Amino acid sequence: MFRLPRLATTATVVAAAFTLLAPTAASAGEATLSDPRTVAHFQYSAGETPENIALEPDGSANLTLSYARKVVRVDKHGSSRLLAVLPEVPNAAPRFGRPVVLGIVRAKDGTLYVNYATGTSQTGIWRIGPHGGTPTQIAQLPADSLPNGLALDEKLRVFYVADSTRGVVWRVPLKGGTATTWAAGTALQELPGGFLGANGIKVHNGAVWVSNTDRQTLLRIPVGRDGGAGTIETRATGLVDIEDFDFTGQDDTVLAALQGDEVALVRPNGTHAIVLTSPDGLSSPTAVAVLVKHDEKDPKDDPKDKQRKEEATVYVTSSSYFHAVAPDPNLLTARLDRDND
């Protein structure tokens, strides 16, 4: 296996004071969610299990439908358009018994990239044009890997891939090519006899953040000046069945999908509060994405009053993986309000 120089392959985990024993109630003045509504439903029997989200500037959502091997775009009115279908792979034997399309990201030019797990040489990152079309593989990952979450740092021109079975973070050039191990260690691995290790992944404030489903943790890995991985930090624990996540703004507040039909607001100090549940429409949620808009205060207002209102739309995919009796795979949106100084 090729490795980058000065990699954190046995990084020590810093279990800092960002731990948590139990959910706490939401606090006054912090981010709040309101008006949850389901904007699109999918066919569970056809394998249309929404897994991950990449947003368009206009608020449309590009979704991976894992078992159907599809990528679709859902507009603000809930209408869905097929963008691409990943190729069928005969004799595929990945972790889930059949090929699955998982993480997705959007580059600034509109190009989409997805992770495809097949149990064959077709496992890796695939590229899809801004308007859809035939996917093209640009990077290969080991056949026994499970490339789950996908993140893109366009400044460094690299992808980061969370591998749920090998318990590593891969780094891949934006142009494609050889995947190299960027970070590894116990904190990224699944538990003995467990299900999934490293899962969701995002680039935020000079670091790569990763969720670990088995260990119920949210991790932060600083990106060094040379591009290498710093020491893995545990920023929150007790996030049962955590999947993918997103940040609510510039600080380190996170909204995380928990497979037990919950979305958690994870504060920078590691505590969390549950802000969405099954009555809101969740059904085994898998990912969260946040589209933020800033409304500056009127210039005529008191210049000493620097407070502004942040308004955003939160998108949540539900796969119904654990609701086979009465499945409802869907895309849900909610309003996120937050006051910042």
Buried (B, 14 or more C-beta within 10 A) or exposed (E): EEEBEEBBEEBEBBBEEBBBEEBEEBEEEBBBBEEBEBBBBBEBEEBBBBBBBBBBEEBBBBBBBBBBBBBBBBBEEBEBEEBBBBBEBEEBBBBBEBBBBBBBBBBEEEBBBBBBBBBBEBBBBBBBBEEBEEBEBBBBBBBBBBBBBBBBBEEBEBBBBBBBBBBBBBBBBBEBEEBBBBBBBBBBBBBEEEBBBBBBBBBBEEBBBBBBBBBBBBBBBBBEEEBBBBBBBBBBBBBEBBBBBBBBBEBBBBBBBBBBBBBBBBBEEBBBBBBBBBEBBBBBBBBBBBBBEEEEEEEEEEEEEEEEEBEBBBBBBBBBBEBEEEBBBBBBBBBBEBEBE
